[in-house]
Every structure is written in C-alpha cells, then in structure tokens.
Amino acid sequence: AVVSTQSRFYFDEDNDVCQISITNVDFSYQNEFLGCTDRLVITPLTDRCYISIAQALHMSLGAAPAGPAGTGKTESTKDMGRCLGKFVVVFNCSDQMDFRGLGRIYKGLAQSGCWGCFDEFNRIELPVLSVAAQQIAIVLQCKKERKKEFIFTDGDNVSMDPEFGLFLTMNPGYAGRQELPENLKINFRTVAMMVPDREIIMRVKLASVGFVTNIVLAGKFFTLYKLCEEQLSKQVHYDFGLRNILSVLRTMGAFKRANKDMTEEAIMMKVMRDMNLSKLVDEDEPLFLSLIDDLFPGLTLPTVGYPRP
C-alpha cells in the first residue's frame, strides 16, 4: 500500500516510546531538541529517498544520495533526521581533509549516536578515501554485530551508540571529484536524486506563505523558470534551480504580508521580475520581460526608479 511507504508515527504507551515506521523498518524517536525548524515539502523523490535511507540503516549500512547540485541530497538527509528527532551534523568535505581528522569524526559520531552527513565526499583525495573506507568498515561492522564497543584503526577502544548513521552526498562528474573506491561503495546504499519535483514544491511553499490561488501560480512559476532555462543564453551565474526558487518564494511571502492590498498575481509578477532582472545580461532582458508579460496577460507593473534628489 502507498501508506506503508510514508513515515508512520505510533506511540507505544507501555514503553513510553514514539515509534516511526518507514516500510518495514522501525525507528525510535530520539527526542533531540531541534527547535521549530522548516520541514521539506514531501514529493515522490523525497519519499523514495527516505525509503532507501531507512532500508540502508536497517541493513547497518550508510546511505549515499548522489546527483547534481540543488536536488536536495543534503536537505533530504537532514529532514529525515528531523523526522526521527536526531541531531544531524553536516561536514563539508574538501581535498584538505586527512584520515586522522576523518577518524576523529567517525569516533565522535559512533559514541554520540548522531547522524553524520559528509557533503561532496568525493572531493577528498583518493589515498584518504581508501583509509576512510577501512575506518567506516570497522565502525559499521560493529553496528552490524550489535557490539557495545570496538577497537578503531588507531588502537582506541570506542563505545558504540547504535543510533548513529553515516551519509555521503556526491556530485558525480564534476571537475576535481574522485570515483569512490569499491571497498567504500560496499558499505553504502546509493540513492539517485536527479530531478526534484519543482512544481509540487512551488505549490506547497506558496500555500504555506498564504497564496490562495497556489495551483495556478505554481504552474506559471514553473513554466517561467523552465522557459528561462531553455531560451535564455547560458551564463555561468544564471541559476534557475531549487535554491533560487526557494529564495524567490520566501521573498514572495514577505512581500505578500507587507502588501495586503495587492493581488496575488501582481505580487508574484513583481517579485519574479525584480529578483531575476538584476542578474540578466542585456541581450536576455527583453526576452525575459516578454516571457513574464505572456504569463501574466493584462497586468502592468509600475517601474520603480531611484528617487531624484
């Protein structure tokens, strides 16, 4: 059933524990205080990601979401941690990292029971990756055998909290990225995250900041950005991906709260025009303005200039 693939929350009154079930895997809620943070929009892609991560943890493996930038690899991992009441520590990996530093991180995660998300793990140098694979194998083997402690590569005796998890996110095919060694791959379950479901994300975010006609507006927003990606010239600084979309949506929400008398279409048209016009090169500007005019027929916005002294 479709419901079994979603996160299901049960409260076990006898043991005073909140249990979260994803497919056939059960987790205990960890009651970590995370504050009142934003949660991700649940789309078919995040559902698949959660299922893959849950299955990986069930098999005492790590999970490795892979895909291009801006598809929500790190955010999905962090959000699943929030869902389970766990503290997720994100490490941005670079080619400066050495095996001693990584070893200290693994020991800390194993003792504390936190989740560690290593962002862009394949930027680390290949010799370091090879040693890291051995270190990870020792830690995960201990988790698999449900031992209370293990002896690490440097001879330290380390206690083990079985709630911990290891996650790698990777951008395959970029310059300066390594291919992961085979002895590292066998300890991780890969999750392909290619194309985020943008229209669903736009619609839910628009609804969350108070737009009533969110279905129609999400369609217009999605169409504009799709056309921009296809028709505007290719520039290094152009970004019509998820990060840009979310910052535009946040601004729309703030602008709507500040200008209650404006129509929703006018608010959307104004914010999209103002936030994108400044970064366009001269030749793309008329095309972008004509695209916006086609999407919002009959709407004219006043152009705002600098006040003259």
C-alpha positions as CSV (number, residue, x, y, z in Angstrom):
1,A,0.0,0.0,0.0
2,V,1.1,3.6,-0.6
3,V,0.7,4.5,3.1
4,S,3.3,2.0,4.1
5,T,6.0,3.9,2.1
6,Q,5.3,7.1,4.2
7,S,6.6,7.8,7.7
8,R,4.0,6.5,10.1
9,F,4.1,7.6,13.8
10,Y,2.9,5.4,16.6
11,F,3.0,5.9,20.3
12,D,3.8,2.8,22.4
13,E,2.2,3.7,25.8
14,D,3.5,0.6,27.6
15,N,7.2,1.5,26.9
16,D,6.6,5.3,26.7
17,V,8.3,5.4,23.2
18,C,7.3,7.1,20.0
19,Q,7.9,4.7,17.1
20,I,8.3,5.8,13.5
21,S,7.9,3.2,10.8
22,I,9.0,3.5,7.2
23,T,8.1,0.5,5.1
24,N,9.2,-2.5,7.3
25,V,11.8,-0.5,9.3
26,D,11.0,0.8,12.8
27,F,12.9,3.7,14.5
28,S,12.5,5.1,18.0
29,Y,12.0,8.8,18.2
30,Q,15.2,10.3,19.7
31,N,13.7,13.4,21.4
32,E,16.6,15.6,20.3
33,F,15.6,19.3,20.7
34,L,15.8,20.7,17.2
35,G,13.7,23.9,17.6
36,C,10.8,24.8,15.4
37,T,12.5,24.4,12.0
38,D,11.1,24.4,8.5
39,R,10.4,20.9,7.1
40,L,10.8,19.8,3.5
41,V,8.0,19.5,1.0
42,I,7.2,15.8,0.7
43,T,7.4,14.8,-3.0
44,P,7.7,11.3,-4.7
45,L,11.5,11.9,-4.8
46,T,11.8,12.6,-1.0
47,D,9.6,9.5,-0.3
48,R,11.9,7.3,-2.4
49,C,15.0,8.8,-0.7
50,Y,13.5,8.2,2.8
51,I,12.7,4.6,1.9
52,S,16.3,4.0,0.6
53,I,17.8,5.6,3.7
54,A,15.6,3.6,6.0
55,Q,16.4,0.3,4.3
56,A,20.2,1.1,4.4
57,L,20.0,1.8,8.1
58,H,18.1,-1.4,8.7
59,M,20.9,-3.3,7.0
60,S,23.5,-1.4,9.1
61,L,24.9,0.3,6.0
62,G,25.4,4.0,5.3
63,A,23.4,5.9,2.6
64,A,24.9,7.9,-0.3
65,P,22.5,10.2,-2.2
66,A,24.1,11.2,-5.5
67,G,23.0,13.7,-8.1
68,P,23.6,17.2,-9.5
69,A,23.7,20.3,-7.2
70,G,20.4,21.6,-6.0
71,T,18.4,18.4,-6.0
72,G,18.0,18.2,-2.2
73,K,20.5,15.5,-1.3
74,T,21.8,17.1,2.0
75,E,18.4,18.6,2.8
76,S,16.6,15.2,2.5
77,T,19.1,13.6,4.8
78,K,18.8,16.5,7.3
79,D,15.0,16.4,7.1
80,M,14.8,12.7,7.7
81,G,17.0,13.3,10.8
82,R,14.4,15.9,12.0
83,C,11.6,13.4,11.3
84,L,13.3,10.9,13.7
85,G,14.3,13.5,16.3
86,K,18.0,13.0,15.6
87,F,20.8,15.6,15.5
88,V,22.4,15.7,12.1
89,V,25.9,17.1,11.7
90,V,26.9,18.2,8.2
91,F,30.6,18.2,7.2
92,N,31.6,20.0,4.0
93,C,34.4,17.8,2.6
94,S,37.4,19.2,0.7
95,D,40.6,17.9,-0.6
96,Q,42.4,19.3,2.5
97,M,40.9,16.6,4.8
98,D,43.1,13.8,6.1
99,F,42.4,10.4,7.5
100,R,43.2,11.4,11.1
101,G,40.6,14.2,11.1
102,L,38.0,11.9,9.5
103,G,38.8,9.1,12.0
104,R,38.1,11.5,14.9
105,I,34.8,12.4,13.4
106,Y,33.8,8.8,12.9
107,K,34.7,8.0,16.6
108,G,32.7,11.0,17.8
109,L,29.6,10.0,15.8
110,A,29.8,6.4,16.9
111,Q,29.9,7.5,20.6
112,S,27.2,10.2,20.4
113,G,24.7,8.4,18.2
114,C,24.3,11.4,15.9
115,W,24.0,11.2,12.2
116,G,27.0,12.5,10.1
117,C,26.3,13.8,6.6
118,F,29.5,14.2,4.6
119,D,28.8,16.7,1.8
120,E,30.5,16.2,-1.5
121,F,32.6,13.3,-0.1
122,N,34.1,12.5,-3.5
123,R,36.2,15.7,-3.3
124,I,38.5,14.1,-0.8
125,E,41.8,12.8,-2.2
126,L,41.8,9.1,-3.3
127,P,44.5,7.9,-0.8
128,V,42.5,9.4,2.1
129,L,39.3,7.8,0.7
130,S,41.0,4.4,0.8
131,V,41.9,4.8,4.5
132,A,38.4,6.3,5.3
133,A,36.8,3.2,3.7
134,Q,38.6,0.9,6.3
135,Q,37.7,3.2,9.2
136,I,34.0,3.2,8.1
137,A,34.0,-0.6,7.6
138,I,35.2,-1.1,11.2
139,V,32.5,1.2,12.6
140,L,29.7,-0.2,10.5
141,Q,30.8,-3.8,11.2
142,C,30.5,-3.1,15.0
143,K,27.0,-1.7,14.4
144,K,26.1,-4.8,12.4
145,E,27.3,-7.2,15.1
146,R,25.5,-5.0,17.8
147,K,28.6,-4.7,19.9
148,K,28.8,-2.2,22.7
149,E,32.4,-1.1,21.8
150,F,35.0,-1.6,19.1
151,I,38.8,-1.1,18.6
152,F,39.4,1.6,16.0
153,T,42.3,1.7,13.4
154,D,44.4,3.8,15.8
155,G,44.0,1.3,18.6
156,D,41.5,3.3,20.7
157,N,38.7,1.5,22.4
158,V,35.5,3.3,21.4
159,S,32.0,2.8,22.8
160,M,29.1,2.5,20.3
161,D,25.7,4.0,20.2
162,P,23.7,2.0,17.6
163,E,21.5,5.0,16.7
164,F,24.3,6.6,14.7
165,G,24.3,6.8,10.9
166,L,26.7,7.7,8.1
167,F,25.7,9.5,5.0
168,L,27.7,10.7,1.9
169,T,26.4,13.1,-0.7
170,M,28.1,13.1,-4.1
171,N,28.1,15.3,-7.2
172,P,29.3,12.8,-9.8
173,G,31.1,14.0,-12.9
174,Y,32.3,17.4,-11.7
175,A,35.9,18.6,-12.0
176,G,38.1,17.6,-9.2
177,R,35.8,14.8,-8.0
178,Q,37.0,11.2,-7.3
179,E,35.3,8.0,-8.1
180,L,34.7,6.2,-4.8
181,P,36.8,3.1,-4.2
182,E,35.0,-0.2,-4.3
183,N,35.7,-1.1,-0.6
184,L,33.9,2.2,0.3
185,K,30.9,1.6,-2.0
186,I,30.0,-1.8,-0.5
187,N,29.2,-0.1,2.9
188,F,26.8,2.4,1.4
189,R,23.5,2.2,-0.4
190,T,23.3,4.7,-3.2
191,V,20.2,6.9,-3.8
192,A,19.9,8.5,-7.2
193,M,18.4,12.1,-6.9
194,M,18.3,13.6,-10.3
195,V,15.3,15.9,-10.9
196,P,13.4,17.4,-7.9
197,D,9.6,17.7,-8.3
198,R,9.7,21.5,-8.6
199,E,6.0,22.2,-9.3
200,I,4.9,20.4,-6.2
201,I,7.5,22.2,-4.1
202,M,6.4,25.6,-5.5
203,R,2.7,24.9,-4.9
204,V,3.1,23.7,-1.3
205,K,5.5,26.6,-0.4
206,L,3.1,29.2,-2.0
207,A,0.3,27.7,0.1
208,S,2.4,27.8,3.2
209,V,3.1,31.6,2.8
210,G,-0.6,32.3,2.3
211,F,-1.3,32.3,-1.5
212,V,-4.9,31.1,-2.2
213,T,-4.5,30.6,-5.9
214,N,-1.4,28.5,-5.4
215,I,-2.2,25.8,-8.1
216,V,-2.4,28.3,-10.9
217,L,0.5,30.4,-9.7
218,A,2.8,27.4,-9.2
219,G,2.1,26.4,-12.8
220,K,3.1,29.9,-14.0
221,F,6.2,30.0,-11.8
222,F,7.3,26.5,-13.0
223,T,6.6,27.5,-16.7
224,L,8.6,30.7,-16.5
225,Y,11.7,29.0,-15.0
226,K,11.5,26.2,-17.5
227,L,11.4,28.6,-20.4
228,C,14.2,30.7,-18.8
229,E,16.4,27.6,-18.7
230,E,15.6,26.7,-22.3
231,Q,15.5,30.1,-24.0
232,L,17.9,32.5,-22.2
233,S,21.6,32.4,-23.1
234,K,23.8,30.1,-21.0
235,Q,25.7,32.2,-18.4
236,V,27.8,31.0,-15.5
237,H,26.0,33.0,-12.9
238,Y,22.4,32.1,-14.0
239,D,20.6,29.9,-11.5
240,F,17.0,28.8,-12.1
241,G,17.4,25.8,-9.7
242,L,15.8,25.0,-6.4
243,R,17.9,27.4,-4.3
244,N,16.9,30.3,-6.4
245,I,13.2,29.1,-6.4
246,L,13.1,28.9,-2.6
247,S,14.6,32.3,-2.1
248,V,12.1,33.8,-4.5
249,L,9.3,32.0,-2.6
250,R,10.5,33.4,0.7
251,T,10.6,36.9,-0.7
252,M,7.0,36.5,-2.1
253,G,5.8,35.5,1.3
254,A,7.4,38.5,3.0
255,F,6.1,40.9,0.2
256,K,2.6,39.5,0.5
257,R,2.5,40.1,4.2
258,A,3.8,43.6,3.7
259,N,1.3,44.5,0.8
260,K,-2.0,43.0,1.7
261,D,-3.9,45.2,-0.9
262,M,-2.0,43.8,-3.9
263,T,-3.4,40.9,-5.9
264,E,-1.5,37.6,-5.7
265,E,-0.7,37.6,-9.5
266,A,0.8,41.2,-9.2
267,I,2.9,40.2,-6.2
268,M,4.2,37.1,-8.0
269,M,4.9,39.1,-11.2
270,K,6.7,41.9,-9.3
271,V,8.9,39.6,-7.1
272,M,9.9,37.3,-10.0
273,R,10.7,40.3,-12.2
274,D,12.7,42.2,-9.5
275,M,14.7,39.2,-8.3
276,N,15.7,38.0,-11.7
277,L,16.1,41.1,-13.8
278,S,19.2,42.3,-12.0
279,K,21.3,39.2,-12.9
280,L,20.3,39.0,-16.6
281,V,22.7,40.1,-19.3
282,D,21.5,42.9,-21.7
283,E,20.5,40.6,-24.6
284,D,18.3,38.4,-22.3
285,E,16.4,41.2,-20.6
286,P,13.8,41.8,-23.3
287,L,13.1,38.1,-23.8
288,F,12.6,37.6,-20.0
289,L,10.2,40.6,-19.8
290,S,8.2,39.3,-22.8
291,L,8.0,35.8,-21.1
292,I,6.7,37.4,-17.9
293,D,4.1,39.5,-19.9
294,D,2.9,36.4,-21.7
295,L,2.4,34.6,-18.4
296,F,0.5,37.5,-16.8
297,P,-1.5,39.0,-19.7
298,G,-3.2,42.3,-19.0
299,L,-1.0,43.0,-15.9
300,T,1.3,46.1,-16.0
301,L,3.5,46.9,-13.1
302,P,4.9,50.4,-12.3
303,T,8.6,50.6,-12.8
304,V,10.4,51.8,-9.7
305,G,13.4,54.0,-10.2
306,Y,15.7,55.8,-7.7
307,P,14.1,58.9,-6.1
308,R,15.6,62.0,-7.6
309,P,17.2,64.4,-5.1
